[in-house]
Amino acid sequence: MHFVYVLYSRKTDSFYIGETSNIENRLLWHNNKEFQKAYTKITDDWGLYFQINCIDIIQARKIENHIKAMKSKIYIENLNKFPEISTKLLTKYS
C-alpha cells in the first residue's frame, strides 16, 4: 500500500505534498532534514495534515501530481474538509 500525504508547518504556514509507503518514517525524515534538496528542509515542525490510502505507487503518484498541479492551498484544505474529493480522486486514478 502507498499513501499520498500532505504535511503542514505552522512556522511557515505552508503545505508539502508527497507519496510514500511509510508515512511515519517519511515524517521523521522530513523533520530531521534528511532530504537536503527538498522544500521541507526550511523547517522542522512538519505534521501530518492529510493522507489518502492508495492501492499502489502508480495511483499514489498520479494523485500526488494531481494535487500539486492544482497549486491551491484552498484545494488542499478542501481535501481535509470534504472526504468525497479523495473518493473521486481514487476512482479517477484507479
C-alpha positions as CSV (number, residue, x, y, z in Angstrom):
1,M,0.0,0.0,0.0
2,H,1.1,3.5,-0.8
3,F,0.0,6.9,0.6
4,V,-0.3,10.4,-0.6
5,Y,0.4,12.7,2.3
6,V,0.1,16.4,3.0
7,L,2.3,17.9,5.6
8,Y,1.7,21.2,7.3
9,S,4.1,23.6,9.0
10,R,2.8,26.2,11.4
11,K,6.1,28.1,11.4
12,T,5.9,28.7,7.7
13,D,2.1,28.3,7.2
14,S,2.8,26.0,4.3
15,F,1.9,22.6,2.9
16,Y,4.1,19.8,1.4
17,I,2.6,17.0,-0.8
18,G,4.4,13.7,-1.2
19,E,3.9,10.0,-1.6
20,T,5.4,7.1,0.4
21,S,4.8,3.5,1.6
22,N,5.7,4.5,5.2
23,I,4.3,7.8,6.5
24,E,5.8,7.6,10.0
25,N,9.4,7.2,8.6
26,R,8.8,9.8,6.0
27,L,7.6,12.4,8.5
28,L,10.6,11.7,10.7
29,W,12.9,12.2,7.7
30,H,11.3,15.5,6.7
31,N,11.6,16.8,10.3
32,N,15.2,15.7,10.6
33,K,16.0,17.4,7.3
34,E,17.3,14.2,5.7
35,F,16.2,15.5,2.3
36,Q,18.7,18.3,1.8
37,K,17.3,19.4,-1.5
38,A,13.7,19.1,-0.6
39,Y,11.4,22.0,0.2
40,T,10.8,20.6,3.7
41,K,14.3,21.5,4.9
42,I,13.1,25.0,5.6
43,T,11.6,24.0,8.9
44,D,11.3,21.1,11.4
45,D,7.7,21.3,12.6
46,W,6.0,19.3,9.8
47,G,2.9,17.4,10.9
48,L,0.6,15.1,9.0
49,Y,-2.3,17.2,7.8
50,F,-4.0,14.7,5.5
51,Q,-3.4,11.3,3.8
52,I,-5.0,9.2,1.1
53,N,-4.6,5.4,1.1
54,C,-3.8,4.2,-2.4
55,I,-3.6,0.8,-3.9
56,D,-0.1,1.1,-5.3
57,I,2.7,3.6,-6.1
58,I,1.3,4.3,-9.6
59,Q,-2.0,5.5,-8.2
60,A,-0.3,7.4,-5.5
61,R,2.0,9.3,-7.9
62,K,-0.9,10.2,-10.1
63,I,-2.9,11.6,-7.2
64,E,0.2,13.4,-5.8
65,N,0.7,15.1,-9.2
66,H,-2.9,16.0,-9.5
67,I,-2.9,17.7,-6.1
68,K,0.4,19.5,-6.9
69,A,-1.0,20.7,-10.3
70,M,-3.9,22.4,-8.5
71,K,-1.4,24.8,-6.9
72,S,-4.0,25.7,-4.4
73,K,-4.0,26.0,-0.6
74,I,-7.8,26.1,-0.7
75,Y,-7.9,22.8,-2.6
76,I,-5.6,21.1,0.0
77,E,-7.8,22.5,2.8
78,N,-10.9,21.2,1.0
79,L,-9.4,17.7,0.7
80,N,-9.4,17.6,4.5
81,K,-12.9,19.1,4.8
82,F,-14.7,17.1,2.1
83,P,-13.8,13.3,2.0
84,E,-15.7,12.9,-1.2
85,I,-12.9,14.6,-3.1
86,S,-10.5,11.8,-2.1
87,T,-13.0,9.2,-3.2
88,K,-13.3,10.9,-6.6
89,L,-9.5,11.0,-6.9
90,L,-9.2,7.3,-6.1
91,T,-11.8,6.5,-8.6
92,K,-10.4,8.7,-11.3
93,Y,-6.9,7.3,-10.9
94,S,-7.8,3.6,-10.3
